[in-house]
């Protein structure tokens, strides 16, 4: 079976329905859970240097991977509840960013789009 957002969404729907949890999976609650999980991910990197953050132990990578999975699962669940196609939204956002950040103007520069002076 190929992994996909649709496949993950189907698993999440089944999981929630078996437990009668859809009643709790409102967009507000899912967004708040997503923010909480993002905070848990950040805790793994707090106080690390840039080099340390890029060279995690296998055990730490597994822990970080689980936090990232929690984030992904809540995001998929939120998209389902709001009827948002995450793949389409991501592709649209990439196209928008390509316009906002043209290669000739931003190559090697990490400033935000609003910080550029034309």
Backbone bond lengths (Angstrom), bond angles and torsions (degrees), N, CA, C in turn:
res aa  C-N    CA-C-N  psi(-1)  N-CA   C-N-CA  omega(-1)  CA-C   N-CA-C  phi
1 X - - - 1.457 - - 1.531 109.11 -
2 X 1.302 116.02 134.23 1.457 122.04 179.29 1.525 109.45 -80.78
3 X 1.326 115.71 133.22 1.457 119.48 174.89 1.516 108.77 -73.35
4 X 1.319 116.34 138.24 1.453 121.04 178.02 1.520 108.22 -157.19
5 X 1.320 115.36 165.62 1.460 118.75 175.36 1.526 110.29 -63.00
6 X 1.324 116.80 -36.95 1.469 120.03 178.87 1.527 111.12 -63.25
7 X 1.308 116.29 -42.32 1.467 120.76 179.20 1.523 110.61 -65.50
8 X 1.325 117.20 -43.71 1.462 120.42 177.22 1.524 110.92 -63.28
9 X 1.325 116.50 -41.45 1.458 120.61 178.81 1.527 110.57 -61.08
10 X 1.322 117.18 -42.55 1.468 120.54 179.02 1.528 110.54 -61.90
11 X 1.325 117.17 -42.29 1.466 120.62 177.33 1.531 111.00 -62.90
12 X 1.337 116.19 -42.85 1.464 120.29 -179.21 1.524 111.53 -65.47
13 X 1.333 116.87 -41.45 1.460 120.31 177.78 1.525 110.98 -61.28
14 X 1.326 116.11 -45.86 1.465 121.09 178.88 1.529 110.18 -60.26
15 X 1.319 116.27 -46.98 1.460 122.65 -179.50 1.535 110.73 -58.07
16 X 1.337 116.27 -48.92 1.469 120.90 -178.33 1.525 111.33 -66.72
17 X 1.326 116.82 -42.85 1.470 119.97 -177.66 1.525 111.62 -67.20
18 X 1.325 117.35 -38.18 1.466 119.80 177.82 1.521 111.81 -61.39
19 X 1.309 117.48 -28.37 1.459 122.76 -177.69 1.530 112.99 -101.43
20 X 1.323 116.84 1.19 1.464 123.01 -176.24 1.529 110.76 55.56
21 X 1.331 115.31 46.85 1.465 121.47 -178.00 1.514 112.99 -101.87
22 X 1.322 118.51 -8.39 1.467 118.61 -179.08 1.522 111.38 -57.47
23 X 1.322 116.83 -30.97 1.464 120.40 178.99 1.526 111.77 -60.12
24 X 1.312 118.00 -25.98 1.467 122.21 -179.10 1.523 112.06 -94.27
25 X 1.324 116.90 -13.81 1.458 121.10 -175.43 1.526 111.55 -89.50
26 X 1.318 115.04 58.71 1.464 120.13 174.24 1.527 108.14 -78.76
27 X 1.316 117.49 156.83 1.471 118.21 177.26 1.531 112.71 -53.38
28 X 1.315 117.42 -41.70 1.476 120.37 179.21 1.520 111.22 -60.37
29 X 1.332 116.59 -48.72 1.462 119.85 -178.06 1.522 111.70 -65.72
30 X 1.317 116.90 -39.69 1.460 119.95 179.33 1.522 111.42 -67.36
31 X 1.340 117.49 -39.33 1.466 120.50 177.29 1.527 110.71 -64.16
32 X 1.320 116.53 -39.38 1.465 119.87 178.19 1.536 110.99 -67.36
33 X 1.330 117.31 -41.13 1.461 121.03 177.49 1.527 110.42 -63.56
34 X 1.320 115.96 -39.18 1.463 121.46 177.88 1.528 110.45 -60.97
35 X 1.322 116.47 -44.50 1.468 120.49 178.60 1.528 110.82 -63.42
36 X 1.316 116.73 -40.25 1.468 120.55 178.66 1.520 111.66 -62.72
37 X 1.320 116.31 -44.40 1.464 120.11 179.32 1.526 111.30 -65.98
38 X 1.324 116.76 -35.20 1.464 120.22 177.17 1.532 109.52 -63.69
39 X 1.324 116.35 -39.46 1.462 120.09 175.64 1.522 111.75 -61.50
40 X 1.337 116.59 -39.56 1.465 120.14 178.37 1.530 110.71 -65.20
41 X 1.326 117.30 -36.45 1.465 120.28 175.79 1.528 110.17 -63.83
42 X 1.322 116.08 -45.05 1.470 120.04 -179.10 1.522 112.40 -60.26
43 X 1.327 117.09 -33.74 1.464 120.44 -179.80 1.528 111.96 -57.78
44 X 1.321 117.05 -32.38 1.467 119.94 -179.08 1.530 112.13 -68.59
45 X 1.325 117.30 -21.89 1.465 121.20 -177.06 1.523 113.31 -106.17
46 X 1.327 116.19 -10.60 1.463 119.79 -178.68 1.522 110.01 -58.41
47 X 1.295 116.05 131.72 1.453 126.32 176.47 1.522 114.01 75.01
48 X 1.319 119.35 1.74 1.465 120.15 175.71 1.522 109.68 -83.23
49 X 1.307 115.36 151.35 1.460 119.49 171.40 1.528 107.92 -76.89
50 X 1.331 116.11 169.25 1.461 119.90 177.57 1.527 110.64 -59.16
51 X 1.315 116.69 -41.07 1.474 120.68 -179.99 1.521 110.63 -67.06
52 X 1.316 117.87 -44.93 1.463 120.61 178.48 1.527 111.12 -60.30
53 X 1.327 116.82 -39.33 1.459 120.06 -178.15 1.529 111.97 -67.77
54 X 1.327 117.02 -23.15 1.460 121.51 -179.82 1.522 112.92 -93.47
55 X 1.327 116.79 -6.25 1.464 120.56 -176.90 1.523 110.52 -129.27
56 X 1.310 115.89 57.18 1.461 121.12 -178.67 1.530 110.87 -72.51
57 X 1.325 115.20 149.70 1.464 119.71 174.11 1.529 109.17 -67.57
58 X 1.319 116.46 163.32 1.463 120.18 179.03 1.524 111.09 -59.77
59 X 1.313 116.94 -39.98 1.470 120.99 179.22 1.532 110.82 -63.65
60 X 1.329 116.13 -44.34 1.465 120.50 179.54 1.526 110.88 -66.65
61 X 1.333 117.30 -38.68 1.466 120.37 176.49 1.520 110.99 -60.17
62 X 1.323 116.93 -39.93 1.458 119.74 178.74 1.524 110.32 -64.14
63 X 1.333 117.45 -43.58 1.457 121.29 178.42 1.533 110.64 -62.19
64 X 1.317 116.55 -44.39 1.464 121.51 178.69 1.532 109.42 -63.46
65 X 1.320 116.75 -40.85 1.459 121.16 177.95 1.519 112.18 -59.90
66 X 1.313 117.59 -40.03 1.468 120.80 178.29 1.523 111.37 -66.08
67 X 1.334 116.87 -39.17 1.469 119.54 176.89 1.525 110.35 -65.70
68 X 1.326 116.58 -41.26 1.462 120.36 177.92 1.531 110.20 -63.75
69 X 1.326 116.68 -37.90 1.470 120.17 177.48 1.519 110.55 -63.69
70 X 1.337 117.35 -42.84 1.472 120.22 177.33 1.524 110.44 -57.97
71 X 1.324 116.44 -43.61 1.472 121.42 179.54 1.528 110.10 -61.87
72 X 1.321 116.05 -47.53 1.464 120.48 -179.90 1.526 110.96 -60.55
73 X 1.310 117.18 -44.49 1.465 120.47 -177.70 1.526 111.70 -65.46
74 X 1.322 117.79 -42.97 1.468 119.41 176.51 1.524 111.01 -64.99
75 X 1.318 117.45 -37.55 1.465 120.92 179.39 1.533 110.83 -65.39
76 X 1.312 116.42 -42.46 1.469 120.26 177.19 1.524 110.07 -63.45
77 X 1.308 116.43 -42.56 1.473 120.97 -179.87 1.536 109.99 -63.26
78 X 1.322 117.02 -43.78 1.465 121.67 179.29 1.525 110.57 -62.97
79 X 1.317 116.85 -43.08 1.464 120.48 178.57 1.521 110.62 -61.53
80 X 1.323 117.23 -40.06 1.463 120.71 179.05 1.522 110.48 -63.43
81 X 1.316 116.49 -43.95 1.465 120.07 -178.02 1.523 111.97 -66.94
82 X 1.335 117.66 -29.62 1.463 122.01 -179.59 1.529 112.50 -98.28
83 X 1.318 116.95 1.36 1.469 122.30 -179.45 1.530 110.97 56.11
84 X 1.320 115.38 50.72 1.462 122.92 177.54 1.523 108.26 -111.79
85 X 1.321 116.54 128.90 1.458 122.59 176.35 1.529 107.16 -84.04
86 X 1.325 116.13 104.44 1.465 120.39 -175.81 1.523 112.68 -62.75
87 X 1.317 117.44 -37.78 1.462 120.00 -179.87 1.527 109.76 -65.23
88 X 1.323 117.09 -45.99 1.467 120.68 178.44 1.529 110.48 -62.59
89 X 1.329 117.31 -44.02 1.466 121.02 179.78 1.528 110.54 -62.42
90 X 1.336 116.78 -41.46 1.470 120.60 179.93 1.526 110.64 -65.36
91 X 1.316 117.15 -43.30 1.472 120.12 178.46 1.525 111.35 -63.68
92 X 1.319 117.31 -40.31 1.464 120.85 176.89 1.520 110.84 -63.76
93 X 1.328 116.85 -41.60 1.464 120.96 -178.98 1.527 110.92 -66.05
94 X 1.325 117.48 -38.41 1.467 120.35 176.27 1.526 110.14 -61.57
95 X 1.326 117.26 -42.65 1.467 121.11 178.53 1.526 111.01 -63.65
96 X 1.321 117.13 -41.77 1.474 121.21 177.48 1.519 110.01 -62.35
97 X 1.331 117.09 -44.82 1.468 120.65 -179.27 1.520 112.04 -65.67
98 X 1.326 117.36 -32.63 1.468 120.41 177.12 1.519 110.82 -62.72
99 X 1.316 116.52 -34.93 1.472 121.24 177.72 1.533 110.01 -75.82
100 X 1.324 116.47 -43.41 1.473 120.45 -178.50 1.519 112.51 -67.39
101 X 1.319 116.06 -31.09 1.466 121.62 -175.30 1.532 110.75 -124.65
102 X 1.318 118.62 70.75 1.463 120.25 -180.00 1.538 110.47 -64.91
103 X 1.317 115.37 138.94 1.463 121.43 -175.05 1.524 111.97 -52.23
104 X 1.307 117.39 -46.33 1.474 120.98 -176.29 1.527 112.18 -61.49
105 X 1.303 116.69 -25.18 1.462 120.69 -175.90 1.536 112.84 -94.63
106 X 1.315 117.57 -30.51 1.467 119.33 -168.91 1.524 115.11 -118.63
107 X 1.310 118.22 -3.71 1.465 119.90 -175.58 1.529 110.92 -52.24
108 X 1.341 116.73 122.40 1.459 122.49 178.30 1.515 114.30 78.77
109 X 1.320 118.76 8.71 1.465 122.90 -177.20 1.529 108.63 -122.62
110 X 1.319 117.71 123.61 1.461 121.68 -173.26 1.526 114.62 -96.17
111 X 1.333 117.28 9.46 1.464 118.53 -179.97 1.523 111.16 -65.20
112 X 1.335 115.13 156.58 1.469 121.05 175.32 1.525 109.33 -73.26
113 X 1.316 115.98 158.52 1.471 121.06 -177.44 1.520 111.70 -56.50
114 X 1.330 117.44 -37.96 1.464 121.16 -178.47 1.521 113.15 -68.28
115 X 1.329 117.25 -15.78 1.469 121.03 -177.87 1.536 112.84 -86.85
116 X 1.324 117.17 -7.77 1.461 120.92 -179.90 1.522 109.83 -85.16
117 X 1.308 114.61 137.69 1.467 120.44 176.22 1.523 106.67 -107.04
118 X 1.317 116.17 124.89 1.464 120.25 178.88 1.509 111.26 -76.04
